[in-house]
């Protein structure tokens, strides 16, 4: 549970850093932060779905 909270904290920090970076920097490097935040969120959501699935369920 603690790792999940840290993962969500990482997502929130990366998601908040993107608009701040876009405001401060003239180039498009803020897009990388946004992509990383989205990847972290997808991994967290997929992990949540896998944890809620019964152990003997198939992936069909």
Backbone as CSV, one residue per row, in Angstrom:
resi,resn,N_x,N_y,N_z,CA_x,CA_y,CA_z,C_x,C_y,C_z
1,UNK,0.817,-1.194,0.000,0.000,0.000,0.000,0.865,1.265,0.000
2,UNK,1.973,1.209,0.717,2.855,2.373,0.763,3.464,2.670,-0.612
3,UNK,3.835,1.604,-1.341,4.402,1.797,-2.675,3.372,2.414,-3.610
4,UNK,2.114,2.029,-3.451,1.054,2.580,-4.296,0.893,4.081,-4.024
5,UNK,0.942,4.456,-2.755,0.844,5.877,-2.419,2.024,6.656,-2.988
6,UNK,3.208,6.078,-2.918,4.378,6.749,-3.495,4.266,6.856,-5.011
7,UNK,3.708,5.837,-5.646,3.516,5.885,-7.100,2.521,6.980,-7.474
8,UNK,1.423,7.091,-6.728,0.453,8.149,-7.002,1.056,9.524,-6.731
9,UNK,1.878,9.622,-5.697,2.560,10.885,-5.420,3.491,11.255,-6.580
10,UNK,4.215,10.271,-7.115,5.071,10.514,-8.277,4.276,10.972,-9.479
11,UNK,3.109,10.361,-9.680,2.245,10.770,-10.784,1.792,12.228,-10.615
12,UNK,1.342,12.567,-9.424,0.849,13.917,-9.180,1.969,14.949,-9.353
13,UNK,3.147,14.623,-8.827,4.266,15.560,-8.958,4.672,15.746,-10.420
14,UNK,4.723,14.659,-11.175,5.085,14.768,-12.592,4.003,15.503,-13.375
15,UNK,2.741,15.256,-13.038,1.650,15.934,-13.736,1.632,17.427,-13.415
16,UNK,1.973,17.797,-12.194,2.017,19.216,-11.833,3.255,19.915,-12.372
17,UNK,4.323,19.156,-12.560,5.560,19.749,-13.049,5.451,20.131,-14.523
18,UNK,4.644,19.416,-15.281,4.529,19.678,-16.720,4.024,21.086,-17.025
19,UNK,2.910,21.552,-16.451,2.479,22.923,-16.786,3.416,24.003,-16.252
20,UNK,4.032,23.729,-15.105,4.989,24.700,-14.563,6.192,24.809,-15.500
21,UNK,6.661,23.667,-15.981,7.781,23.656,-16.916,7.408,24.335,-18.234
22,UNK,6.195,24.110,-18.699,5.748,24.754,-19.944,5.707,26.268,-19.789
23,UNK,5.370,26.729,-18.606,5.295,28.163,-18.358,6.687,28.791,-18.258
24,UNK,7.646,28.041,-17.687,8.977,28.592,-17.454,9.949,28.419,-18.613
25,UNK,9.777,27.367,-19.407,10.736,27.030,-20.458,10.083,27.220,-21.823
26,UNK,10.831,27.766,-22.761,10.279,28.066,-24.080,10.164,26.834,-24.982
27,UNK,10.976,25.797,-24.759,10.914,24.636,-25.647,9.805,23.679,-25.214
28,UNK,9.686,22.560,-25.890,8.612,21.609,-25.641,9.037,20.457,-24.731
29,UNK,10.018,20.661,-23.864,10.486,19.587,-22.991,9.460,19.217,-21.923
30,UNK,8.481,20.063,-21.668,7.445,19.755,-20.688,6.609,18.562,-21.111
31,UNK,6.571,18.301,-22.416,5.781,17.177,-22.918,6.314,15.847,-22.400
32,UNK,7.623,15.763,-22.182,8.219,14.547,-21.627,7.669,14.271,-20.228
33,UNK,7.547,15.289,-19.407,6.997,15.121,-18.062,5.556,14.630,-18.113
34,UNK,4.815,15.145,-19.032,3.433,14.722,-19.182,3.350,13.258,-19.613
35,UNK,4.205,12.847,-20.537,4.228,11.452,-20.990,4.627,10.505,-19.862
36,UNK,5.597,10.894,-19.064,6.018,10.069,-17.927,4.879,9.953,-16.919
37,UNK,4.198,11.043,-16.642,3.075,11.008,-15.704,1.973,10.085,-16.206
38,UNK,1.677,10.132,-17.492,0.651,9.256,-18.057,1.066,7.789,-18.001
39,UNK,2.329,7.505,-18.253,2.808,6.116,-18.169,2.715,5.596,-16.743
40,UNK,3.073,6.410,-15.772,2.969,5.999,-14.369,1.515,5.729,-14.009
41,UNK,0.615,6.575,-14.438,-0.807,6.372,-14.148,-1.325,5.092,-14.779
42,UNK,-0.921,4.785,-16.002,-1.361,3.569,-16.675,-0.862,2.339,-15.933
43,UNK,0.374,2.363,-15.477,0.922,1.224,-14.730,0.179,1.036,-13.408
44,UNK,-0.117,2.112,-12.716,-0.846,2.018,-11.448,-2.245,1.448,-11.680
45,UNK,-2.935,1.928,-12.687,-4.286,1.450,-12.975,-4.263,-0.015,-13.390
46,UNK,-3.298,-0.417,-14.209,-3.188,-1.825,-14.616,-2.878,-2.712,-13.415
47,UNK,-2.036,-2.249,-12.513,-1.722,-3.012,-11.311,-2.946,-3.152,-10.422
48,UNK,-3.721,-2.089,-10.286,-4.956,-2.170,-9.503,-5.920,-3.191,-10.101
49,UNK,-6.049,-3.185,-11.412,-6.947,-4.137,-12.072,-6.466,-5.572,-11.880
50,UNK,-5.167,-5.787,-11.946,-4.622,-7.136,-11.765,-4.794,-7.617,-10.328
51,UNK,-4.698,-6.725,-9.372,-4.867,-7.106,-7.964,-6.315,-7.459,-7.650
52,UNK,-7.259,-6.833,-8.309,-8.667,-7.086,-8.037,-9.195,-8.332,-8.726
53,UNK,-8.461,-8.829,-9.718,-8.887,-10.031,-10.435,-8.649,-11.245,-9.550
54,UNK,-9.581,-12.182,-9.499,-9.356,-13.408,-8.718,-8.132,-14.162,-9.218
55,UNK,-7.501,-14.910,-8.326,-6.253,-15.592,-8.664,-6.424,-16.640,-9.751
56,UNK,-7.586,-17.284,-9.817,-7.777,-18.344,-10.810,-8.482,-17.867,-12.065
57,UNK,-8.679,-16.579,-12.236,-9.335,-16.049,-13.436,-8.380,-16.063,-14.615
58,UNK,-8.924,-16.327,-15.784,-8.107,-16.317,-17.001,-8.214,-14.953,-17.666
59,UNK,-7.278,-14.652,-18.533,-7.250,-13.362,-19.211,-8.036,-13.325,-20.494
60,UNK,-8.902,-14.277,-20.748,-9.671,-14.318,-21.991,-10.688,-13.278,-21.978
